[in-house]
Amino acid sequence: MQETYSKLLKGNKADDHIQKLAQIPNRKFHEFIEDSIKLCQPDNIYIVTDSDEDAAYVREMSIKNGEEKALKTKGHTIHFDGMNDQGRDREVTKYLVPKTDSLSKALNQIEREEGLTEVRGLLKGSMKGRTMIVRFLSLGPAGSAFSIPCVQATDSWYVAHAESLLYRTAYEPFRKLAEDANCFRFLHSAGKLDKNMVSVDENNKRIYIDYTKDWVYSVNTQYAGNTVGLKKLALRLAIRQADTQGWLAEHMFLAGIFGPNGRKTYFGGAFPSACGKTSTAMLPGEKIMGDDIAYFRNINGQFRAVNAESGIFGIIQNVTSKDDPAIWEVLNKPEEVIFSNILINDGKPYWLGMGTEPPDKGVNFSGEWVKGKKDSQGNEIPLAHKNARYAVTLKALTNCDSELDNPQGVELSGIMYGGRDAKSYVPVQQAFDWAHGIVAYGASLETETTFAIVGKEGIPEINLMSIQDFVAIPLGKYIQNNLDFVKGIKNPPLIFGVNYFLRDSQGKFVNGVRDKHVWIKWMELRVHNEVDAIIAPTGMIPKYEDLAKLFKQVLNKEYTKEDYVSQFTIRVPENLAKIDRIVKFHHENVSGAPSVLFDVLEKQRSRLEQLQKEKGKYVSPFEL
């Protein structure tokens, strides 16, 4: 094996790294690396082990080659993506589907051989004159029942550096990996770069997922959501593996929420990007265990969960010292942080909505920037991108949960689903049972597209369980897997629907930004059956007196009956229209949708129609 790699790399000075490669016994790993070297033709190879020295070298190289620049605060760096490479790109992210297979029509796909020819053609020779960086990483705590071994080969030191912050290293576990064991494999090249080390061949950006081999290709892009394979690209592969093995891979945060007498209860939550997921996971005074991807398993009859990651790649817009104190603290102290696509002035970072007066000039993703600068279409360029990000390790946060690396995970007691629903669902409600929650809140999750996705904003759409883009199995089967998972679970989590974006008739939000903390505290009490609830057609809603008490305790805020009526009035016509849209979506896009899904929705329709018949179209919670 050493001789093979030496020949492929043409006798360069990578002998010690070739020796590190040779210590890996896994056959699928070597198949991947050998193919990647032949295809991309790097001049050199660098094997990143689990050592602090290797991590430091990766960071040093990301600055030395210009993909990142050091800022004034020790450990802080800035990375810029291209003008049109600022988010997950749906259009060019496709599943490679064999002719003998089929996926749901809602998923973006291309015939496998055609797609392989295209993306491998773009990758051919893409690393000439560069170093191939090879990273060994683990999704989930290494060595646990939850862990999935992963390898990423990239020519971007920035991508490799981001992985240092976001994932657990696994070179030593790979040295013990069985010869025939499976691993996820990710190949990435930034492609042609300009003088600022930014990918420029945007018309040939491609992110293709070969789920038949657990292999992902990414080329001509640097944005982490398109390039760091262990993020959403791995989620697509993990969902398929979970399907065959009987567990769940979910697009959810994990948080420990404190109740009376210091009790800690764990919740998961699924929200599309820019819908409040990270801010909910980071509520002040609570504990964060993860903000993006969770794995669920039945461990001895318990619903156990782990964070697949160990860091945060979070949206920075509107992060302020008042609303996000834990995030604000880590972004302003000398810890390792990678900022991306914000404004830099005099070595200091500025982003949209940070609560301080920004400068009128600096450097951002467009290059030298002054207020009023316009792009080629005549649109004004903001000081920072709406989807600008920060990458930090979770352990840098003072509120990081102590159970982050527990190989057994934590027992989950509650799950919430939330999107951007301006017209129908109330801010918080509890499902009648597991099936009702999975269907009415999860499979019915409706939201508006945001800046986190390349394309138009503000378009209403169904985003099933906030995971629809990533489901590489039939969507109907995915829903059924969720419905079936709690069989054999002694105490399944309660399911809640949340909606921070409900508006009144004048278009004004009925929720305050910090109100979510009250909804979470109410959920914690419901899990322990310590407050009652009112039965509404779409779920169980809080009582006014309980919320008034919690608003005072949590936010030191008076909560009026007018607030309660504005937030929890049941809007029957809007909810009936919502059901129509959801049913239509599932009939048209979800192959094999379970019959229980339509049964649950029709029962909800009947309850709404009965309420309208008895009390009218808009019903105050005091009338229920």
C-alpha positions as CSV (number, residue, x, y, z in Angstrom):
1,M,0.0,0.0,0.0
2,Q,2.8,2.4,0.9
3,E,4.4,1.7,-2.5
4,T,1.1,2.4,-4.3
5,Y,0.8,5.8,-2.7
6,S,4.4,6.7,-3.3
7,K,4.0,6.0,-7.0
8,L,0.7,8.0,-7.1
9,L,2.3,11.0,-5.4
10,K,5.4,10.7,-7.6
11,G,8.0,10.5,-4.9
12,N,7.3,13.8,-3.1
13,K,8.2,14.5,0.5
14,A,5.1,12.9,2.0
15,D,6.7,9.7,3.2
16,D,5.7,10.1,6.8
17,H,2.2,10.8,5.8
18,I,2.1,7.8,3.5
19,Q,3.2,5.7,6.5
20,K,0.2,7.1,8.5
21,L,-2.1,6.1,5.6
22,A,-0.6,2.6,5.7
23,Q,-1.6,2.2,9.3
24,I,-5.3,2.2,8.4
25,P,-6.5,-1.4,7.8
26,N,-9.9,-0.4,6.3
27,R,-10.3,-1.4,2.7
28,K,-13.0,1.1,1.8
29,F,-10.9,3.9,3.1
30,H,-8.0,2.9,0.9
31,E,-10.3,2.5,-2.2
32,F,-11.4,6.1,-1.6
33,I,-8.0,7.7,-1.1
34,E,-6.4,5.9,-4.0
35,D,-9.2,6.8,-6.3
36,S,-9.2,10.5,-5.1
37,I,-5.5,10.8,-5.7
38,K,-5.7,9.4,-9.2
39,L,-8.7,11.6,-10.0
40,C,-7.6,15.0,-8.4
41,Q,-3.8,14.6,-8.9
42,P,-2.5,16.5,-5.9
43,D,1.2,17.3,-5.6
44,N,1.2,16.3,-1.9
45,I,-0.8,14.8,0.9
46,Y,-1.2,15.8,4.5
47,I,-2.7,13.3,7.0
48,V,-4.3,15.0,10.0
49,T,-4.1,12.8,13.1
50,D,-5.7,13.5,16.4
51,S,-2.8,15.5,17.7
52,D,-2.9,19.2,18.8
53,E,0.2,19.8,16.6
54,D,-1.7,18.7,13.5
55,A,-4.7,20.9,14.4
56,A,-2.4,23.9,14.9
57,Y,-0.7,23.2,11.6
58,V,-4.1,23.1,9.7
59,R,-5.1,26.5,11.2
60,E,-1.7,28.0,10.4
61,M,-1.9,26.8,6.8
62,S,-5.4,28.2,6.4
63,I,-4.0,31.6,7.2
64,K,-0.7,31.2,5.3
65,N,-2.4,30.3,2.0
66,G,-4.9,33.1,2.4
67,E,-8.2,31.2,2.8
68,E,-8.4,32.9,6.3
69,K,-7.0,36.0,7.8
70,A,-6.2,36.6,11.4
71,L,-8.2,39.2,13.3
72,K,-7.2,41.4,16.3
73,T,-8.7,39.0,18.9
74,K,-6.4,36.0,19.5
75,G,-7.8,32.9,17.8
76,H,-10.2,34.8,15.6
77,T,-10.0,34.5,11.8
78,I,-12.2,35.5,8.9
79,H,-13.0,33.5,5.7
80,F,-14.9,34.8,2.7
81,D,-17.0,32.8,0.3
82,G,-17.8,33.9,-3.3
83,M,-20.6,36.4,-4.0
84,N,-22.8,33.6,-5.1
85,D,-21.6,30.9,-2.8
86,Q,-23.2,32.0,0.5
87,G,-25.6,29.1,1.4
88,R,-26.6,25.5,0.7
89,D,-27.2,25.4,-3.0
90,R,-30.3,23.2,-3.6
91,E,-30.1,23.4,-7.4
92,V,-26.7,21.8,-7.8
93,T,-27.0,19.4,-4.8
94,K,-28.3,16.1,-6.2
95,Y,-28.6,12.5,-5.4
96,L,-27.0,10.1,-7.8
97,V,-29.8,7.6,-8.4
98,P,-29.2,4.3,-10.2
99,K,-31.6,3.5,-13.1
100,T,-33.0,0.6,-11.0
101,D,-33.8,2.9,-8.0
102,S,-36.1,5.8,-7.4
103,L,-36.5,8.6,-4.8
104,S,-39.4,10.9,-4.0
105,K,-40.1,13.6,-6.7
106,A,-39.5,16.3,-4.1
107,L,-35.8,15.4,-4.0
108,N,-33.3,16.8,-6.5
109,Q,-31.6,14.0,-8.4
110,I,-29.7,12.8,-11.4
111,E,-29.1,9.4,-13.0
112,R,-26.0,8.0,-11.2
113,E,-23.7,7.3,-14.2
114,E,-24.5,10.6,-15.8
115,G,-23.9,12.5,-12.6
116,L,-20.6,10.6,-11.9
117,T,-19.3,11.4,-15.3
118,E,-20.1,15.1,-14.8
119,V,-18.8,15.6,-11.3
120,R,-15.7,13.5,-11.7
121,G,-14.9,15.3,-14.9
122,L,-15.0,18.6,-13.0
123,L,-12.7,17.1,-10.2
124,K,-10.2,15.7,-12.7
125,G,-6.8,17.3,-12.0
126,S,-8.4,19.8,-9.7
127,M,-5.7,19.5,-7.0
128,K,-2.6,19.9,-9.3
129,G,-0.1,22.1,-7.5
130,R,-2.0,21.6,-4.2
131,T,-2.0,19.4,-1.1
132,M,-4.7,16.9,-0.4
133,I,-5.6,17.2,3.2
134,V,-7.1,14.0,4.7
135,R,-9.2,14.2,7.9
136,F,-10.4,11.3,10.1
137,L,-13.6,12.2,12.0
138,S,-16.5,10.7,13.9
139,L,-20.1,11.5,13.8
140,G,-21.3,11.0,17.3
141,P,-19.0,10.2,20.3
142,A,-16.2,8.0,18.9
143,G,-16.4,4.3,19.9
144,S,-20.1,4.5,20.9
145,A,-23.2,2.7,19.5
146,F,-24.0,6.1,17.8
147,S,-20.7,6.7,16.1
148,I,-20.1,6.7,12.3
149,P,-16.5,6.9,11.1
150,C,-15.9,9.5,8.3
151,V,-13.0,10.5,6.1
152,Q,-12.8,13.8,4.2
153,A,-10.2,14.6,1.5
154,T,-10.1,18.3,0.6
155,D,-7.7,20.8,-0.9
156,S,-9.1,23.6,1.3
157,W,-7.2,24.3,4.5
158,Y,-10.3,26.4,5.6
159,V,-12.6,23.4,5.3
160,A,-10.1,21.2,7.2
161,H,-9.8,23.9,9.9
162,A,-13.6,24.2,10.2
163,E,-13.8,20.5,10.8
164,S,-11.3,20.9,13.7
165,L,-14.0,23.0,15.5
166,L,-17.1,21.1,14.4
167,Y,-16.3,17.4,14.8
168,R,-14.5,14.8,16.9
169,T,-11.2,13.6,15.5
170,A,-10.9,9.8,14.8
171,Y,-7.5,8.9,13.4
172,E,-6.9,6.4,16.2
173,P,-10.3,4.8,15.9
174,F,-9.6,4.4,12.2
175,R,-6.4,2.5,13.0
176,K,-8.7,0.0,14.8
177,L,-11.4,0.0,12.2
178,A,-12.1,-3.5,10.7
179,E,-11.0,-4.2,7.2
180,D,-14.5,-4.5,5.8
181,A,-16.2,-1.9,8.1
182,N,-18.2,0.9,6.4
183,C,-17.3,4.6,6.6
184,F,-18.6,7.8,5.1
185,R,-16.3,9.3,2.4
186,F,-16.2,12.9,1.2
187,L,-14.1,14.4,-1.6
188,H,-14.0,18.1,-2.0
189,S,-12.0,20.6,-4.2
190,A,-12.4,24.3,-4.1
191,G,-11.6,24.3,-7.8
192,K,-10.3,27.4,-9.6
193,L,-9.5,30.2,-7.1
194,D,-9.0,34.0,-7.5
195,K,-6.2,36.0,-5.9
196,N,-8.3,36.2,-2.7
197,M,-8.5,32.4,-2.6
198,V,-12.2,32.3,-3.4
199,S,-13.8,29.7,-5.6
200,V,-14.8,31.4,-8.9
201,D,-16.1,28.7,-11.3
202,E,-19.6,29.1,-9.8
203,N,-21.4,27.8,-13.0
204,N,-19.7,24.5,-12.4
205,K,-20.5,24.2,-8.7
206,R,-21.7,20.6,-8.0
207,I,-22.5,18.7,-4.8
208,Y,-23.4,15.1,-5.7
209,I,-24.3,12.3,-3.2
210,D,-23.6,8.7,-4.2
211,Y,-25.7,7.0,-1.5
212,T,-24.9,3.6,-3.1
213,K,-21.3,3.9,-1.8
214,D,-21.7,6.4,1.0
215,W,-19.6,8.8,-1.0
216,V,-20.0,12.5,-1.6
217,Y,-18.4,14.7,-4.2
218,S,-18.2,18.5,-3.9
219,V,-16.4,20.9,-6.3
220,N,-16.1,24.6,-7.1
221,T,-17.5,25.8,-3.8
222,Q,-16.1,26.7,-0.4
223,Y,-19.3,27.5,1.7
224,A,-19.1,25.0,4.6
225,G,-22.7,23.7,4.1
226,N,-21.6,22.5,0.6
227,T,-18.1,21.3,1.5
228,V,-17.8,20.1,5.1
229,G,-19.0,16.6,4.3
230,L,-20.0,15.7,7.9
231,K,-22.8,18.4,7.9
232,K,-25.9,18.0,5.9
233,L,-24.2,15.9,3.2
234,A,-23.5,13.2,5.9
235,L,-27.0,13.6,7.2
236,R,-28.3,12.3,3.9
237,L,-26.2,9.2,4.2
238,A,-26.9,8.7,7.9
239,I,-30.7,8.7,7.2
240,R,-30.2,5.8,4.9
241,Q,-28.1,3.9,7.4
242,A,-30.6,4.6,10.1
243,D,-33.4,3.3,7.9
244,T,-31.6,-0.1,7.5
245,Q,-30.5,-0.3,11.2
246,G,-33.7,0.9,13.0
247,W,-32.6,4.2,14.5
248,L,-33.2,7.9,13.5
249,A,-30.9,10.6,12.2
250,E,-32.6,14.0,12.6
251,H,-32.0,17.7,11.8
252,M,-32.4,18.7,15.5
253,F,-30.8,20.6,18.3
254,L,-30.4,19.1,21.8
255,A,-30.7,21.2,24.9
256,G,-30.9,20.6,28.7
257,I,-33.7,22.7,30.1
258,F,-33.8,23.4,33.9
259,G,-37.0,23.0,35.9
260,P,-37.9,23.5,39.6
261,N,-35.2,22.5,42.1
262,G,-32.5,22.3,39.4
263,R,-34.1,19.4,37.5
264,K,-32.7,19.1,34.0
265,T,-34.8,17.8,31.2
266,Y,-33.5,17.1,27.6
267,F,-35.4,18.4,24.5
268,G,-34.7,18.1,20.8
269,G,-36.0,20.6,18.2
270,A,-36.3,20.6,14.4
271,F,-36.4,24.1,12.8
272,P,-35.4,25.0,9.2
273,S,-32.4,27.3,9.0
274,A,-33.0,30.9,10.3
275,C,-36.1,29.9,12.1
276,G,-34.8,30.1,15.7
277,K,-33.1,26.7,16.1
278,T,-29.7,27.9,17.4
279,S,-31.2,30.7,19.6
280,T,-33.5,28.1,21.2
281,A,-30.7,25.7,21.8
282,M,-28.7,28.6,23.4
283,L,-31.3,30.0,25.7
284,P,-29.6,31.8,28.7
285,G,-29.4,29.7,31.9
286,E,-30.0,26.4,30.1
287,K,-27.5,23.9,28.7
288,I,-26.7,23.3,25.0
289,M,-25.8,19.8,23.8
290,G,-26.1,20.5,20.0
291,D,-27.6,22.9,17.5
292,D,-28.0,20.9,14.3
293,I,-27.9,17.1,14.0
294,A,-29.0,14.5,16.4
295,Y,-29.0,10.7,16.4
296,F,-31.7,8.8,18.2
297,R,-31.5,5.1,19.4
298,N,-33.5,2.8,21.6
299,I,-31.1,1.9,24.3
300,N,-32.6,-0.6,26.8
301,G,-36.1,0.8,26.2
302,Q,-35.0,4.4,26.6
303,F,-35.2,7.1,23.9
304,R,-31.5,8.2,23.8
305,A,-30.0,11.0,21.8
306,V,-26.5,12.3,20.9
307,N,-25.2,15.3,19.0
308,A,-23.5,14.0,15.9
309,E,-21.3,17.1,16.0
310,S,-19.1,18.8,18.6
311,G,-19.3,22.4,17.4
312,I,-21.6,25.1,16.0
313,F,-21.7,26.5,12.5
314,G,-24.2,29.1,13.4
315,I,-25.9,32.1,11.7
316,I,-24.5,35.3,13.2
317,Q,-27.1,37.8,12.0
318,N,-29.0,39.4,15.0
319,V,-26.7,37.8,17.6
320,T,-26.6,40.5,20.4
321,S,-25.3,40.7,23.9
322,K,-28.8,41.0,25.2
323,D,-30.6,38.2,23.3
324,D,-27.7,35.7,22.9
325,P,-25.3,36.2,25.8
326,A,-23.6,32.8,25.6
327,I,-22.9,33.1,21.9
328,W,-21.9,36.8,22.3
329,E,-19.4,35.9,25.0
330,V,-17.5,33.3,22.9
331,L,-17.5,35.6,19.9
332,N,-15.8,38.3,21.9
333,K,-13.2,36.5,23.9
334,P,-9.9,35.0,22.8
335,E,-11.1,31.6,21.7
336,E,-10.7,29.9,18.3
337,V,-13.5,31.3,16.1
338,I,-13.9,31.3,12.3
339,F,-16.1,34.1,11.1
340,S,-17.4,34.0,7.5
341,N,-18.9,36.6,5.2
342,I,-19.1,39.5,7.7
343,L,-17.5,42.9,7.6
344,I,-14.0,43.5,8.9
345,N,-12.8,46.9,9.8
346,D,-9.5,47.5,11.6
347,G,-9.3,43.8,12.4
348,K,-12.7,43.7,14.1
349,P,-15.8,41.8,13.0
350,Y,-19.2,43.4,12.3
351,W,-22.4,41.7,11.3
352,L,-26.0,42.6,10.6
353,G,-28.2,43.2,13.7
354,M,-25.3,43.0,16.2
355,G,-26.7,46.0,18.2
356,T,-23.8,48.3,17.7
357,E,-23.2,51.1,15.2
358,P,-21.2,49.5,12.2
359,P,-18.5,51.4,10.3
360,D,-19.2,52.7,6.8
361,K,-16.3,50.9,5.2
362,G,-14.2,47.8,5.5
363,V,-13.7,44.4,3.8
364,N,-16.4,41.9,3.2
365,F,-17.4,39.1,0.8
366,S,-17.5,41.6,-2.0
367,G,-13.9,42.8,-1.4
368,E,-13.3,46.4,-0.4
369,W,-16.7,47.7,0.8
370,V,-18.2,51.2,1.4
371,K,-21.7,51.9,2.4
372,G,-23.9,52.1,-0.7
373,K,-21.7,49.8,-2.8
374,K,-23.7,48.0,-5.5
375,D,-23.3,44.6,-7.2
376,S,-23.3,44.0,-11.0
377,Q,-27.2,44.0,-11.0
378,G,-27.3,47.4,-9.3
379,N,-28.4,46.0,-5.9
380,E,-26.9,47.5,-2.8
381,I,-24.4,45.1,-1.1
382,P,-25.0,44.9,2.7
383,L,-22.1,45.2,5.1
384,A,-22.4,41.4,5.8
385,H,-24.4,38.6,4.3
386,K,-27.7,37.6,5.9
387,N,-26.3,34.0,6.1
388,A,-23.0,35.0,7.5
389,R,-21.7,32.4,10.0
390,Y,-19.4,31.6,12.9
391,A,-17.7,28.3,13.7
392,V,-16.8,27.4,17.3
393,T,-16.3,24.3,19.3
394,L,-19.2,23.7,21.8
395,K,-16.7,23.3,24.7
396,A,-15.8,27.0,24.3
397,L,-19.3,27.8,25.5
398,T,-19.8,28.2,29.2
399,N,-23.2,26.6,28.8
400,C,-22.0,23.5,27.0
401,D,-23.7,20.4,28.5
402,S,-21.5,18.0,30.5
403,E,-23.1,15.1,28.7
404,L,-21.9,16.1,25.2
405,D,-19.5,13.1,24.8
406,N,-21.5,10.6,26.8
407,P,-21.3,7.4,24.6
408,Q,-24.8,6.5,25.9
409,G,-26.3,9.8,25.0
410,V,-29.0,11.4,27.1
411,E,-32.7,10.4,27.5
412,L,-34.9,12.7,25.5
413,S,-38.2,13.9,27.1
414,G,-39.5,16.4,24.6
415,I,-39.4,17.1,20.9
416,M,-40.5,20.3,19.2
417,Y,-41.1,21.2,15.5
418,G,-41.1,24.9,14.4
419,G,-41.1,26.9,11.2
420,R,-42.2,30.3,9.9
421,D,-45.9,30.2,9.9
422,A,-47.4,33.7,9.7
423,K,-51.0,32.9,9.7
424,S,-52.2,29.6,11.4
425,Y,-50.5,27.7,14.2
426,V,-50.3,29.2,17.7
427,P,-46.9,29.9,19.3
428,V,-46.8,26.7,21.3
429,Q,-49.0,23.6,21.6
430,Q,-48.6,20.0,22.6
431,A,-49.6,17.0,20.5
432,F,-52.4,14.7,21.6
433,D,-50.1,11.7,21.1
434,W,-46.9,10.6,19.3
435,A,-48.7,10.0,15.9
436,H,-50.5,13.3,16.1
437,G,-47.2,15.2,16.8
438,I,-45.2,13.5,14.0
439,V,-48.0,14.2,11.5
440,A,-49.5,17.5,12.5
441,Y,-46.3,19.2,13.6
442,G,-43.5,17.3,11.9
443,A,-44.8,16.1,8.5
444,S,-46.9,19.3,8.3
445,L,-44.0,21.7,9.1
446,E,-44.6,24.7,6.9
447,T,-42.2,27.6,6.6
448,E,-41.0,30.4,4.4
449,T,-37.7,30.0,2.5
450,T,-34.9,32.1,4.0
451,F,-31.4,33.4,3.2
452,A,-29.8,30.2,4.4
453,I,-30.8,28.6,1.0
454,V,-29.6,30.0,-2.3
455,G,-32.6,31.3,-4.2
456,K,-35.7,33.4,-3.5
457,E,-36.7,34.3,0.1
458,G,-40.1,34.4,1.6
459,I,-41.7,31.6,-0.4
460,P,-44.1,29.4,1.7
461,E,-43.3,25.7,1.4
462,I,-43.7,22.4,3.3
463,N,-40.3,21.4,4.8
464,L,-41.2,18.0,6.3
465,M,-39.6,17.6,9.7
466,S,-37.2,20.3,8.6
467,I,-35.3,17.5,6.9
468,Q,-36.9,17.2,3.6
469,D,-33.9,18.3,1.5
470,F,-31.8,15.6,3.1
471,V,-34.0,12.5,3.0
472,A,-32.4,9.9,0.7
473,I,-35.1,7.3,1.2
474,P,-38.8,7.5,0.1
475,L,-40.4,10.3,2.2
476,G,-43.3,8.1,3.1
477,K,-40.9,5.5,4.6
478,Y,-39.1,8.2,6.5
479,I,-42.4,9.3,8.1
480,Q,-43.3,5.7,8.9
481,N,-39.9,5.1,10.5
482,N,-40.6,8.1,12.9
483,L,-44.1,6.7,13.7
484,D,-42.7,3.3,14.4
485,F,-39.6,4.3,16.3
486,V,-41.3,4.5,19.7
487,K,-42.5,0.9,19.7
488,G,-40.6,-0.6,22.6
489,I,-39.8,2.8,24.2
490,K,-41.1,3.0,27.8
491,N,-41.6,6.8,28.0
492,P,-41.6,8.4,24.5
493,P,-40.9,12.1,24.4
494,L,-43.9,14.5,24.3
495,I,-44.1,16.3,21.0
496,F,-44.7,20.1,20.7
497,G,-45.3,22.5,17.8
498,V,-43.8,25.9,18.1
499,N,-44.2,29.0,15.9
500,Y,-42.2,32.1,16.7
501,F,-43.4,33.9,13.6
502,L,-47.2,34.2,13.9
503,R,-48.4,37.7,12.8
504,D,-51.5,39.7,13.5
505,S,-53.8,41.3,10.9
506,Q,-51.4,44.3,10.5
507,G,-48.4,41.9,9.8
508,K,-46.8,42.4,13.2
509,F,-45.3,39.5,15.1
510,V,-47.3,38.5,18.1
511,N,-44.3,36.9,19.8
512,G,-41.4,38.8,21.3
513,V,-37.9,37.5,20.5
514,R,-37.3,36.3,24.0
515,D,-40.8,34.8,24.5
516,K,-39.6,31.5,23.3
517,H,-37.9,30.9,26.7
518,V,-41.4,30.9,28.3
519,W,-42.7,28.4,25.8
520,I,-39.8,26.1,26.5
521,K,-40.3,26.4,30.3
522,W,-44.0,25.5,29.8
523,M,-43.0,22.4,27.8
524,E,-40.7,21.4,30.6
525,L,-43.5,21.6,33.1
526,R,-45.8,19.6,30.8
527,V,-43.3,16.8,30.5
528,H,-43.5,16.4,34.2
529,N,-47.3,16.9,34.3
530,E,-47.0,19.9,36.6
531,V,-49.4,22.3,34.7
532,D,-52.6,21.6,32.9
533,A,-53.5,22.5,29.3
534,I,-56.5,23.5,27.3
535,I,-57.7,21.1,24.5
536,A,-57.8,23.0,21.1
537,P,-58.5,21.4,17.7
538,T,-54.8,21.5,16.7
539,G,-53.3,20.4,20.1
540,M,-53.2,21.3,23.8
541,I,-52.4,24.9,24.5
542,P,-51.2,26.7,27.8
543,K,-53.6,28.2,30.3
544,Y,-53.3,32.0,30.7
545,E,-52.5,31.9,34.5
546,D,-49.6,29.5,33.9
547,L,-48.1,31.7,31.2
548,A,-48.6,34.9,33.3
549,K,-46.6,33.2,36.1
550,L,-43.9,32.0,33.7
551,F,-43.5,35.4,32.0
552,K,-42.9,37.0,35.4
553,Q,-40.5,34.3,36.5
554,V,-38.5,33.9,33.3
555,L,-38.5,37.4,31.7
556,N,-39.8,39.6,34.6
557,K,-42.5,40.7,32.2
558,E,-46.2,41.3,32.7
559,Y,-48.3,39.1,30.4
560,T,-51.7,40.5,29.6
561,K,-54.9,38.7,28.7
562,E,-54.7,40.7,25.4
563,D,-51.3,39.2,24.7
564,Y,-52.8,35.7,25.4
565,V,-55.8,36.2,23.1
566,S,-53.6,37.7,20.3
567,Q,-51.2,34.7,20.4
568,F,-53.6,31.8,21.1
569,T,-56.8,32.6,19.3
570,I,-57.6,29.6,17.0
571,R,-57.7,30.9,13.4
572,V,-60.0,28.3,11.9
573,P,-60.0,29.4,8.2
574,E,-56.2,29.6,8.1
575,N,-55.8,26.3,9.8
576,L,-58.2,24.6,7.4
577,A,-56.3,26.1,4.4
578,K,-53.1,24.8,6.0
579,I,-54.5,21.3,6.0
580,D,-55.5,21.6,2.4
581,R,-51.9,22.5,1.4
582,I,-50.4,19.7,3.5
583,V,-52.7,17.0,2.1
584,K,-52.1,18.2,-1.4
585,F,-48.3,18.2,-0.8
586,H,-48.3,14.6,0.5
587,H,-50.5,13.3,-2.3
588,E,-48.3,14.9,-5.0
589,N,-44.8,14.5,-3.5
590,V,-44.7,11.8,-0.9
591,S,-44.5,8.3,-2.3
592,G,-45.9,5.8,0.1
593,A,-47.3,8.3,2.5
594,P,-48.7,6.3,5.5
595,S,-52.5,6.2,5.7
596,V,-52.4,7.3,9.3
597,L,-51.0,10.7,8.1
598,F,-54.3,11.4,6.2
599,D,-56.4,10.0,9.1
600,V,-54.7,12.4,11.6
601,L,-55.1,15.4,9.3
602,E,-58.8,14.6,8.6
603,K,-59.5,14.3,12.3
604,Q,-57.9,17.7,12.8
605,R,-60.0,19.1,10.0
606,S,-63.2,17.7,11.6
607,R,-62.3,19.3,15.0
608,L,-61.7,22.7,13.4
609,E,-64.9,22.5,11.4
610,Q,-66.9,21.6,14.5
611,L,-65.3,24.5,16.4
612,Q,-66.2,26.9,13.6
613,K,-69.8,25.6,13.6
614,E,-70.1,26.1,17.3
615,K,-68.2,29.3,18.0
616,G,-67.1,31.0,14.7
617,K,-64.0,31.5,12.6
618,Y,-61.8,33.1,15.2
619,V,-62.1,31.6,18.7
620,S,-60.4,33.1,21.8
621,P,-58.6,30.6,24.0
622,F,-60.9,31.7,26.8
623,E,-63.8,30.3,24.9
624,L,-62.3,26.8,24.5
